[in-house]
Amino acid sequence: MSGPSGDRMIRVDMTKQTAEIVPFPDAWKLLGGRALSARILLEQCDPQCDPLGPENLLVMAPGVVSGTAAPTSGRISMGGKSPLTNGIKEANAGGNPGQDLMKLGFRCIVVSGQPKDAGKRFGLEVGADGVKVVPADAHKSKWNYKLVEDLAKQYPKTASFISIGPAGEMRLSGASIACTDQEQDRHPARHAARGGLGAVMGSKGLKYVAVDAGKARVRQPAKRKEFMELCKSYTKDYKAGPQMFKTGTSTVVPLANMLQTFPYKNRTEGQSPDVATLDGARIVESFETRGGGMHNCMTGCIVQCSNVVHDAEGKYKTSALEFETLTLLGANCAIASWEDVADLDRLCDEVGLDTIETGAAIAILMDSGGMEWGDAAGAKRILSEVAEGTELGRAIGNGAVATGKWRKHHRVPAVKGQALPAWDPRPLKATGITYLTSAMGADHTAGLIVNPGLPAEEWARASQEAQLVNAVTDSSGFCQFL
């Protein structure tokens, strides 16, 4: 497709297990990502609906410039009514599915309804020849990596995948949606994690989406020469600049600790005594002996902020091990080793869980006396229990607030039902205003302001401006780190 004119969208009815391709409204041609999912939800979804019921919609919307030659522009937004916040929610992910959908001329997928038999599983196939819903009972309860390994045998090498793990199938409120990266093995390591939208996908009986762009070309701009010149100059300027995230977000750990926003033991303190062993610099140091390194999670990314983590034997373990995960599953649980956090990150990706929500829930369990602080082995067992559906596993899988209620614990750090991310609103007051006022709830990607010395009279405006910039970014398809 050459541009908005002639673009299409996919409507999927999971009650009937049908999929149809319909024209993309011209009135929406400038909308993508979060803006597009918000417009669809506001116009077509009952705000009073059950988030896990048939009336809720799940919207998968690449950004406006996804699928083009623009650098670092292939991100995709998942939107729906959140089972955590009970309001409109968007979660953003990298990987290749957003690029592939746009190359095929599909601006979004809108999923409605749910199967009468809640035990049934289905897949959605998207390609140049059309779209269709297919049976997927054979993939029921599979962890994400095993699922993608099996799907890779079923679909062409050019296919990318969107999937949920057992947590999403069980409709647990902390469930994430996985997207495969651009690596040959197509790791399901890029997660639209916040807000429990994996549970919404699970409520639809939709286990996976396979997107095969085949030999489809990148989208062509109306003014190709000017567009390509802008892309080249922007790429050149970025590479000549400081490249703040050239070693990933994990190396932000010492700065966050200094700013009292590296929470320890369920946020009872703002600094961790284990900052040195959780510092992402240790991950970077491991590249020399173990392999791994920095890579781009999606085709065309020039930021390359994603670290690929290998184990002591030099085998792939996870990607990417981010600052938020090191904080919530590490420091916040008094787990001291980045290697243990890497194991927990892989387990969350496998089972299909938000690492922020899950780390907050485990910390509440520890804080309430349910397990010892720093018990990494116990935390790993709990994540396996999530997949098994035990009482403890379901509590943790449903997130921080659910765990707090289950444990009858008084300290539950959450806003609008969603766990606080690493960036703490006590030293970062303007960020706290974002958590309170944004429809996204406690989500740093909605508008983060790392300026602890900001005067009180500037907090609201700084939050508003950051929220506007981030909303535009999430709608464009660009990464916020560009």
C-alpha positions as CSV (number, residue, x, y, z in Angstrom):
1,M,0.0,0.0,0.0
2,S,1.3,3.4,-0.9
3,G,-0.4,5.4,1.8
4,P,-3.7,6.0,3.7
5,S,-5.8,5.9,0.6
6,G,-6.7,2.3,0.1
7,D,-5.6,1.1,3.5
8,R,-7.7,-1.5,5.3
9,M,-8.5,-2.8,8.8
10,I,-9.4,-6.2,10.1
11,R,-12.5,-6.9,12.2
12,V,-12.5,-10.2,14.1
13,D,-15.7,-11.6,15.7
14,M,-14.6,-14.3,18.2
15,T,-18.2,-15.2,19.0
16,K,-18.6,-16.4,15.4
17,Q,-14.9,-17.0,14.8
18,T,-14.9,-14.8,11.7
19,A,-12.6,-12.2,10.3
20,E,-13.2,-9.7,7.6
21,I,-11.2,-7.0,5.8
22,V,-13.0,-3.6,5.7
23,P,-11.9,-0.2,4.3
24,F,-10.0,2.0,6.8
25,P,-12.0,5.2,7.4
26,D,-10.5,8.2,5.7
27,A,-11.4,10.3,8.7
28,W,-8.9,8.2,10.7
29,K,-6.0,8.4,8.2
30,L,-3.8,10.5,10.6
31,L,-4.5,8.3,13.5
32,G,-2.3,5.3,14.6
33,G,-1.2,3.5,17.7
34,R,-2.6,4.9,20.9
35,A,-4.6,7.6,19.2
36,L,-6.3,5.1,16.9
37,S,-7.1,2.6,19.6
38,A,-8.5,5.4,21.8
39,R,-10.7,6.7,19.0
40,I,-12.1,3.2,18.3
41,L,-12.7,2.4,22.0
42,L,-14.4,5.8,22.6
43,E,-16.7,5.4,19.6
44,Q,-17.4,1.6,19.6
45,C,-16.8,0.2,23.1
46,D,-19.3,0.5,26.0
47,P,-17.4,2.1,28.9
48,Q,-19.5,0.2,31.3
49,C,-18.7,-3.2,29.8
50,D,-16.9,-6.1,31.7
51,P,-13.2,-5.8,30.7
52,L,-13.2,-9.6,30.3
53,G,-16.6,-9.9,28.7
54,P,-17.7,-10.1,25.0
55,E,-18.5,-6.4,24.7
56,N,-14.9,-5.2,25.3
57,L,-12.7,-4.6,22.3
58,L,-9.1,-5.5,21.8
59,V,-7.4,-3.1,19.3
60,M,-4.0,-3.9,17.8
61,A,-2.8,-0.7,16.1
62,P,0.6,0.0,14.6
63,G,1.7,3.6,14.6
64,V,1.1,5.9,11.7
65,V,4.6,5.6,10.3
66,S,5.1,1.9,11.1
67,G,6.1,-0.1,8.1
68,T,7.9,2.9,6.5
69,A,11.6,3.5,6.2
70,A,11.5,6.0,9.1
71,P,14.1,5.0,11.7
72,T,12.9,3.2,14.9
73,S,9.2,3.6,13.8
74,G,7.7,0.1,14.0
75,R,6.0,0.0,17.3
76,I,2.5,-1.3,17.9
77,S,-0.2,-0.3,20.5
78,M,-2.6,-2.7,22.2
79,G,-5.7,-1.1,23.4
80,G,-8.8,-2.1,25.4
81,K,-10.7,-1.6,28.7
82,S,-8.2,-2.7,31.4
83,P,-9.1,-5.3,34.0
84,L,-6.7,-3.5,36.3
85,T,-7.7,0.2,35.9
86,N,-11.2,-0.5,34.7
87,G,-10.7,2.2,32.2
88,I,-9.3,2.8,28.7
89,K,-5.7,1.5,28.4
90,E,-2.9,1.3,25.9
91,A,0.2,-0.8,26.1
92,N,3.0,-0.4,23.6
93,A,5.5,-2.9,22.2
94,G,8.4,-3.2,19.8
95,G,9.1,-6.3,17.6
96,N,8.1,-6.8,14.0
97,P,4.3,-7.4,14.0
98,G,3.5,-3.7,13.7
99,Q,5.8,-3.3,10.8
100,D,4.4,-6.3,9.0
101,L,0.7,-5.3,9.5
102,M,1.4,-1.9,8.0
103,K,3.4,-3.3,5.0
104,L,0.3,-5.3,4.2
105,G,-1.8,-2.1,4.4
106,F,-3.6,-3.1,7.6
107,R,-3.9,-0.1,9.9
108,C,-5.4,-2.1,12.8
109,I,-7.1,-5.3,14.0
110,V,-10.2,-4.9,16.1
111,V,-11.2,-8.0,18.1
112,S,-14.7,-8.3,19.6
113,G,-16.9,-11.0,21.2
114,Q,-15.7,-14.3,22.7
115,P,-16.3,-18.0,22.1
116,K,-19.3,-19.6,23.8
117,D,-16.9,-22.4,24.9
118,A,-14.3,-20.7,27.1
119,G,-12.0,-23.7,26.8
120,K,-11.5,-23.2,23.0
121,R,-8.4,-21.6,21.6
122,F,-8.0,-19.9,18.2
123,G,-5.4,-18.2,16.1
124,L,-5.7,-15.4,13.6
125,E,-3.8,-15.7,10.3
126,V,-3.0,-12.4,8.5
127,G,-1.3,-12.4,5.1
128,A,-1.3,-10.9,1.6
129,D,-4.0,-13.5,0.6
130,G,-6.4,-12.6,3.3
131,V,-7.3,-13.2,7.0
132,K,-8.9,-16.0,8.8
133,V,-9.6,-17.4,12.3
134,V,-8.2,-20.9,12.8
135,P,-8.5,-23.5,15.5
136,A,-5.6,-23.5,18.0
137,D,-6.6,-26.0,20.7
138,A,-3.2,-27.8,20.1
139,H,-1.5,-24.7,21.5
140,K,-3.6,-24.4,24.6
141,S,-1.6,-23.5,27.8
142,K,1.8,-23.3,25.9
143,W,4.4,-21.0,27.3
144,N,5.3,-18.2,24.8
145,Y,8.7,-19.5,23.7
146,K,7.4,-23.0,23.1
147,L,4.4,-21.6,21.3
148,V,6.5,-19.5,18.9
149,E,8.9,-22.4,18.4
150,D,5.9,-24.5,17.2
151,L,4.4,-21.7,15.2
152,A,7.7,-21.2,13.4
153,K,7.3,-24.7,12.0
154,Q,3.8,-24.0,10.9
155,Y,4.3,-20.6,9.2
156,P,6.9,-19.1,6.8
157,K,10.1,-17.6,8.0
158,T,8.8,-14.1,7.1
159,A,6.0,-14.4,9.7
160,S,5.9,-12.5,13.0
161,F,3.7,-13.4,15.9
162,I,1.6,-11.8,18.6
163,S,0.7,-14.2,21.5
164,I,-0.3,-14.7,25.1
165,G,1.0,-17.2,27.6
166,P,-1.0,-19.2,30.2
167,A,-1.6,-16.1,32.3
168,G,-3.5,-14.5,29.5
169,E,-5.5,-17.7,28.8
170,M,-6.5,-17.7,32.5
171,R,-7.5,-14.1,32.2
172,L,-5.2,-13.0,35.0
173,S,-5.1,-9.2,35.3
174,G,-1.3,-8.9,35.2
175,A,-1.1,-10.7,31.8
176,S,0.8,-9.2,28.9
177,I,0.8,-9.6,25.1
178,A,4.0,-10.8,23.5
179,C,5.4,-9.7,20.1
180,T,8.3,-11.4,18.4
181,D,11.5,-9.6,17.7
182,Q,13.4,-9.4,14.5
183,E,15.9,-12.1,15.4
184,Q,16.0,-15.3,13.3
185,D,14.6,-17.3,16.2
186,R,11.8,-14.7,16.6
187,H,11.9,-14.5,20.4
188,P,8.5,-13.5,22.0
189,A,10.4,-11.0,24.1
190,R,8.7,-7.6,23.3
191,H,5.7,-7.2,25.6
192,A,2.8,-4.9,25.6
193,A,2.6,-5.5,29.3
194,R,0.8,-2.8,31.3
195,G,-2.9,-2.9,32.2
196,G,-3.6,-6.6,31.8
197,L,-4.5,-6.5,28.1
198,G,-3.2,-10.1,27.8
199,A,-6.2,-11.1,29.9
200,V,-8.5,-9.3,27.4
201,M,-6.9,-11.2,24.5
202,G,-7.3,-14.4,26.6
203,S,-11.0,-13.6,27.2
204,K,-11.4,-13.6,23.4
205,G,-10.0,-17.1,23.2
206,L,-7.3,-15.7,20.9
207,K,-4.0,-17.5,21.6
208,Y,-2.0,-15.9,18.8
209,V,-1.9,-13.8,15.7
210,A,0.4,-14.8,12.8
211,V,1.3,-11.9,10.5
212,D,3.1,-12.9,7.3
213,A,4.1,-9.8,5.2
214,G,6.0,-12.1,2.8
215,K,7.7,-9.9,0.2
216,A,5.6,-6.8,0.9
217,R,7.6,-3.6,0.5
218,V,7.9,-0.8,3.0
219,R,5.2,1.8,2.7
220,Q,6.0,4.5,0.3
221,P,5.5,8.2,1.3
222,A,3.7,10.7,-1.0
223,K,6.9,12.8,-1.2
224,R,9.5,10.1,-1.3
225,K,12.6,12.2,-1.9
226,E,11.9,14.6,0.9
227,F,10.9,11.8,3.3
228,M,14.1,9.8,2.6
229,E,16.3,12.9,3.0
230,L,14.7,13.6,6.4
231,C,15.2,9.9,7.5
232,K,18.8,10.0,6.5
233,S,19.5,13.3,8.2
234,Y,17.7,12.3,11.4
235,T,19.6,9.0,11.5
236,K,22.9,10.8,11.0
237,D,22.2,13.3,13.7
238,Y,21.1,10.7,16.1
239,K,24.2,8.5,15.6
240,A,26.4,11.6,16.0
241,G,24.7,12.5,19.3
242,P,25.1,11.1,22.9
243,Q,23.0,8.0,22.3
244,M,21.8,7.9,25.9
245,F,20.5,4.3,25.6
246,K,23.4,2.7,23.8
247,T,23.8,0.3,26.8
248,G,20.0,0.0,27.4
249,T,17.8,1.2,30.3
250,S,19.4,-1.2,32.7
251,T,22.4,1.1,33.2
252,V,20.1,3.8,34.7
253,V,20.2,1.9,38.0
254,P,22.9,3.9,39.7
255,L,21.2,7.2,38.8
256,A,17.8,6.0,40.0
257,N,19.3,4.8,43.2
258,M,21.0,8.2,43.8
259,L,17.6,9.9,43.1
260,Q,15.9,7.7,45.7
261,T,13.8,6.0,43.0
262,F,15.2,2.5,43.1
263,P,12.6,1.1,45.5
264,Y,13.7,-1.5,48.1
265,K,11.5,-3.9,50.0
266,N,8.1,-2.9,48.7
267,R,9.0,0.8,48.6
268,T,9.8,1.1,52.3
269,E,13.1,2.6,51.1
270,G,14.2,4.5,48.0
271,Q,17.6,3.0,47.7
272,S,18.9,-0.6,47.5
273,P,22.1,-1.9,49.2
274,D,22.4,-4.2,46.2
275,V,22.7,-1.4,43.6
276,A,26.1,-2.7,42.4
277,T,25.0,-6.2,41.7
278,L,21.8,-5.0,40.0
279,D,23.5,-2.4,37.9
280,G,23.0,-3.0,34.2
281,A,26.8,-2.4,33.8
282,R,27.2,-6.0,35.0
283,I,25.1,-7.2,32.1
284,V,27.2,-5.2,29.7
285,E,30.4,-6.7,31.2
286,S,29.0,-10.2,30.6
287,F,28.9,-9.7,26.9
288,E,32.7,-10.2,26.5
289,T,32.7,-13.7,28.0
290,R,29.1,-15.0,27.4
291,G,28.1,-13.3,24.2
292,G,24.9,-11.5,23.8
293,G,25.1,-7.7,23.4
294,M,22.9,-4.8,22.3
295,H,20.5,-5.2,19.3
296,N,17.5,-3.7,17.7
297,C,14.3,-5.4,18.7
298,M,12.6,-4.4,15.4
299,T,13.6,-3.9,11.8
300,G,14.9,-0.4,11.2
301,C,15.7,0.6,14.8
302,I,18.8,2.8,15.2
303,V,18.6,3.1,19.0
304,Q,19.5,-0.5,19.7
305,C,18.6,-0.2,23.4
306,S,17.7,-3.9,23.8
307,N,20.3,-6.1,25.6
308,V,20.5,-9.8,24.7
309,V,21.3,-11.7,27.9
310,H,23.1,-15.0,27.8
311,D,23.6,-17.5,30.7
312,A,27.0,-18.7,32.0
313,E,27.2,-21.3,29.3
314,G,26.7,-18.7,26.6
315,K,23.2,-19.6,25.7
316,Y,20.4,-17.1,25.1
317,K,18.3,-16.4,28.2
318,T,16.2,-13.3,27.7
319,S,15.9,-9.9,26.0
320,A,15.7,-7.2,27.1
321,L,16.4,-7.0,30.8
322,E,15.2,-3.5,31.5
323,F,15.6,-1.0,34.4
324,E,12.0,-1.4,35.4
325,T,12.4,-5.2,35.7
326,L,15.6,-4.9,37.6
327,T,13.8,-2.6,40.0
328,L,10.5,-4.3,40.6
329,L,11.7,-8.0,40.4
330,G,15.1,-7.1,41.9
331,A,15.5,-4.3,44.4
332,N,11.8,-4.1,45.3
333,C,11.9,-7.8,46.3
334,A,15.4,-7.5,47.9
335,I,16.7,-9.9,45.2
336,A,20.3,-9.0,44.9
337,S,21.5,-10.6,41.7
338,W,20.8,-9.4,38.1
339,E,21.2,-13.0,37.0
340,D,18.3,-14.1,39.2
341,V,16.3,-11.1,37.8
342,A,17.1,-12.3,34.3
343,D,15.6,-15.7,35.1
344,L,12.5,-14.1,36.5
345,D,12.3,-11.9,33.4
346,R,12.4,-14.9,31.1
347,L,9.7,-16.6,33.2
348,C,7.4,-13.6,33.0
349,D,7.9,-13.6,29.2
350,E,7.2,-17.3,29.1
351,V,4.0,-17.2,31.2
352,G,3.0,-13.8,29.8
353,L,3.1,-11.4,32.7
354,D,4.0,-7.7,33.2
355,T,7.3,-7.7,35.1
356,I,6.3,-4.4,36.9
357,E,2.9,-5.7,38.2
358,T,4.4,-9.1,39.1
359,G,7.4,-7.7,40.9
360,A,5.1,-5.4,42.9
361,A,2.8,-8.3,43.8
362,I,5.7,-10.5,44.9
363,A,7.1,-7.7,47.1
364,I,3.7,-7.3,48.7
365,L,3.7,-11.1,49.4
366,M,7.1,-10.7,51.0
367,D,6.2,-7.6,52.9
368,S,3.2,-9.3,54.4
369,G,5.2,-12.3,55.7
370,G,4.2,-14.7,52.9
371,M,7.8,-15.4,52.0
372,E,11.3,-14.3,52.9
373,W,12.8,-11.1,51.4
374,G,15.3,-11.9,48.7
375,D,14.0,-15.4,48.1
376,A,14.8,-15.6,44.3
377,A,14.2,-19.4,44.1
378,G,10.8,-18.9,45.8
379,A,9.9,-16.2,43.3
380,K,10.8,-18.4,40.4
381,R,8.6,-21.2,41.9
382,I,5.7,-18.7,42.2
383,L,5.9,-17.8,38.5
384,S,5.6,-21.5,37.6
385,E,2.6,-21.6,40.0
386,V,1.0,-18.8,38.0
387,A,1.1,-21.1,34.9
388,E,-0.3,-24.0,37.0
389,G,-3.2,-21.8,38.3
390,T,-2.6,-22.4,42.1
391,E,-4.3,-20.1,44.6
392,L,-1.0,-18.3,45.2
393,G,-0.2,-18.2,41.5
394,R,-3.5,-16.7,40.6
395,A,-3.2,-14.0,43.3
396,I,0.3,-13.0,42.0
397,G,-0.9,-13.2,38.4
398,N,-3.8,-10.8,39.1
399,G,-1.4,-8.2,40.3
400,A,-0.5,-6.0,43.2
401,V,-3.9,-5.0,44.4
402,A,-5.3,-8.5,44.2
403,T,-2.3,-9.8,46.1
404,G,-2.7,-7.1,48.8
405,K,-6.4,-8.0,49.2
406,W,-5.6,-11.7,49.4
407,R,-2.9,-11.1,52.0
408,K,-4.9,-8.4,53.8
409,H,-1.8,-6.2,53.7
410,H,-1.9,-2.4,54.3
411,R,1.0,-1.4,51.9
412,V,-0.1,-1.7,48.3
413,P,1.7,0.8,46.0
414,A,-0.8,1.3,43.2
415,V,-2.8,4.0,41.4
416,K,-6.1,3.2,39.7
417,G,-5.6,-0.5,40.5
418,Q,-2.2,-0.7,38.7
419,A,1.1,-1.1,40.4
420,L,3.5,1.8,40.5
421,P,6.5,1.4,38.2
422,A,10.1,2.0,39.3
423,W,10.0,5.8,39.0
424,D,8.7,6.8,42.4
425,P,6.2,9.7,42.7
426,R,7.6,10.8,46.1
427,P,10.9,12.2,44.8
428,L,9.4,12.8,41.3
429,K,6.3,14.8,42.1
430,A,5.4,15.7,38.5
431,T,5.5,12.1,37.5
432,G,3.1,11.4,40.4
433,I,0.7,13.9,38.8
434,T,1.0,11.8,35.6
435,Y,0.0,8.7,37.5
436,L,-3.0,10.4,39.0
437,T,-4.3,12.3,36.0
438,S,-3.5,10.0,33.0
439,A,-6.1,7.5,31.9
440,M,-3.1,5.1,31.8
441,G,-2.9,5.1,35.6
442,A,0.5,4.3,37.2
443,D,2.4,4.1,34.0
444,H,5.7,5.9,33.5
445,T,5.4,5.7,29.7
446,A,2.4,8.0,29.9
447,G,4.5,11.0,30.9
448,L,7.8,10.6,32.9
449,I,9.5,13.7,34.3
450,V,12.9,12.9,36.0
451,N,13.4,16.2,37.7
452,P,13.3,16.0,41.5
453,G,14.1,19.7,41.9
454,L,11.2,20.9,39.8
455,P,9.3,23.7,41.7
456,A,5.8,22.7,42.8
457,E,4.1,25.3,40.6
458,E,5.5,23.6,37.5
459,W,4.5,20.0,38.3
460,A,1.1,20.1,36.6
461,R,2.3,21.8,33.4
462,A,5.4,19.5,33.1
463,S,3.1,16.4,33.5
464,Q,0.6,17.7,31.0
465,E,3.4,18.5,28.4
466,A,5.0,15.1,28.9
467,Q,1.7,13.3,28.6
468,L,1.0,15.1,25.3
469,V,4.4,14.3,23.9
470,N,4.2,10.6,24.9
471,A,0.6,10.3,23.5
472,V,1.9,11.6,20.1
473,T,4.9,9.3,20.2
474,D,2.8,6.3,21.0
475,S,0.5,7.2,18.1
476,S,3.2,7.7,15.6
477,G,5.0,4.3,15.9
478,F,8.2,5.9,16.9
479,C,10.1,4.7,20.0
480,Q,10.2,7.2,22.9
481,F,14.0,6.7,23.0
482,L,14.6,8.2,19.6
